[in-house]
Amino acid sequence: MSYLSTLPALGLVACSNAVPAGAMLDWKDQAVNASPLVRQIAASNTFYFCDRHPEPERYDAICEACDVDLFVDKDLPVTADPDQAAPIVGLKVFATHFYHEYKPWGDDPKPRISVSGERASQTFRTKEVSAAAARDIFDQGNAWCRGRRDGEFLVLKDEIETYFSGEGS
């Protein structure tokens, strides 16, 4: 059998394992909007991909995305409630590369995120508290996510100017 005669068979195998377009959009929407992080001042998502899970007996699909969240940095112990009153000592950005694994829940046959985990994360901090400093570290976090892998960049929330104008604080 020649190499060329095997190409149609390989094409059929590849097509039979294709992800339905509707499922792909649903998984992507969940990966982008079901972030386990809180969107405080600004947030973005770099969506990397969704595909069939490599362990189909356990999960239906896997998606990867990177979330960036900008917060005020308060002078609090790590375990303290971040909403409590405390002096603001700077700004911080958490950039996190997540994977999300999907399978049906209960009686609903539609796969939903059942496991989320981190591939990597990076924190960016500054002692300066200004719109320019916020924009700078938010951009650093987004550059970190885009540097990890090609993806579709989406701004989910951007209230930097509003927050520092006094309207959002």
C-alpha positions in Angstrom: 0.0 0.0 0.0 1.4 3.4 -0.9 1.5 6.5 1.2 -1.0 8.2 -1.0 -3.5 5.4 -0.8 -3.6 5.8 3.0 -4.5 9.5 3.0 -8.3 9.1 2.4 -8.5 6.7 5.3 -6.6 9.0 7.6 -8.9 11.8 6.6 -11.9 9.8 7.6 -10.5 9.0 11.0 -9.7 12.6 11.6 -13.2 13.8 10.5 -14.9 11.2 12.6 -13.2 12.5 15.7 -14.1 16.2 14.9 -15.6 18.3 17.7 -19.2 19.5 16.8 -19.1 23.3 16.2 -21.9 23.9 18.8 -20.1 21.9 21.5 -16.9 23.8 20.8 -18.6 27.2 21.2 -20.3 26.0 24.5 -17.0 24.7 25.9 -15.2 27.9 24.9 -17.9 30.1 26.5 -17.6 28.1 29.8 -13.7 28.4 29.7 -13.9 32.1 29.1 -16.7 33.0 31.5 -16.6 30.5 34.3 -13.2 31.7 35.6 -12.7 30.8 39.3 -11.1 34.2 39.8 -13.0 37.4 40.9 -13.0 40.3 38.4 -12.3 43.3 40.6 -11.0 46.3 38.6 -10.0 44.7 35.3 -10.0 41.2 33.9 -9.1 39.5 30.7 -8.9 36.1 29.2 -6.7 34.6 26.5 -8.5 31.6 25.2 -6.1 28.9 23.9 -8.2 25.9 22.7 -10.9 23.3 23.3 -10.5 19.7 22.1 -11.6 16.2 22.8 -10.1 15.0 26.0 -7.1 12.6 25.7 -8.8 10.3 28.2 -12.3 9.9 26.7 -13.4 7.4 29.3 -13.0 10.0 32.0 -13.9 13.4 30.3 -15.5 14.6 27.1 -13.3 17.6 26.4 -10.5 19.8 27.7 -10.1 23.6 27.2 -7.2 25.9 28.2 -7.3 29.6 28.8 -5.3 32.2 30.7 -7.1 34.7 33.1 -5.7 38.0 34.3 -7.3 39.8 37.2 -6.2 43.2 38.6 -6.8 44.0 42.3 -5.8 46.6 44.9 -3.2 45.2 47.2 -4.2 45.7 50.8 -1.9 45.5 53.9 -3.5 42.2 55.1 -2.3 38.8 56.0 -2.7 36.2 53.2 -5.6 34.4 55.0 -7.6 37.6 55.7 -10.9 38.6 54.0 -9.8 40.9 51.1 -13.0 42.9 51.4 -12.2 44.1 54.9 -11.0 47.7 55.4 -7.2 48.0 55.3 -4.7 50.4 53.8 -4.1 50.0 50.1 -0.3 49.4 49.6 -0.2 48.9 45.9 -1.7 46.9 43.0 -1.5 43.3 42.0 -2.3 41.2 39.0 -2.8 37.4 39.0 -2.2 35.8 35.7 -3.2 32.1 35.7 -3.1 29.5 32.9 -6.0 27.2 33.5 -7.2 23.9 32.1 -10.8 22.9 32.3 -12.0 19.3 31.9 -15.6 18.7 30.9 -18.1 15.8 31.4 -21.9 15.6 31.9 -23.3 16.4 35.4 -26.1 14.3 36.8 -29.0 13.9 34.5 -27.9 16.7 32.2 -26.2 15.2 29.2 -24.5 18.5 28.3 -20.8 18.5 29.4 -19.8 21.2 31.9 -16.6 22.0 33.6 -16.0 19.3 36.3 -12.4 19.9 37.0 -10.3 23.1 36.7 -6.6 23.2 37.5 -3.6 25.5 37.0 -0.8 24.9 34.5 1.1 27.9 35.7 0.6 31.3 37.4 2.4 34.6 37.8 1.8 37.5 40.1 2.7 41.1 39.2 2.9 43.8 41.9 3.5 47.5 42.1 3.6 49.9 45.1 2.4 52.7 42.9 -1.4 53.2 43.0 -2.5 55.0 39.8 -4.3 54.3 36.6 -0.9 54.3 34.7 0.6 51.7 37.1 -2.6 49.6 36.9 -2.6 49.7 33.2 1.1 48.7 33.2 0.8 45.7 35.4 -2.4 44.6 33.7 -0.5 44.7 30.4 2.3 42.7 31.9 -0.1 40.0 33.0 -1.7 39.9 29.6 1.7 39.7 27.9 2.6 36.8 30.1 -0.6 34.9 29.1 -0.1 35.7 25.4 3.5 34.6 25.7 2.6 31.2 26.9 0.7 30.2 23.8 -1.2 31.7 20.8 -4.8 32.5 21.7 -7.8 34.8 21.4 -7.5 37.8 23.7 -10.7 39.2 25.3 -11.1 42.0 27.7 -13.8 40.9 30.2 -13.8 44.0 32.4 -11.8 47.3 32.3 -12.7 49.8 34.9 -9.2 51.1 35.5 -9.9 54.7 34.6 -13.2 54.7 36.4 -11.7 53.2 39.6 -8.9 55.8 39.7 -11.1 58.7 38.8 -12.8 58.1 42.1 -16.1 56.9 40.5 -15.4 53.2 41.2 -13.5 53.2 44.4 
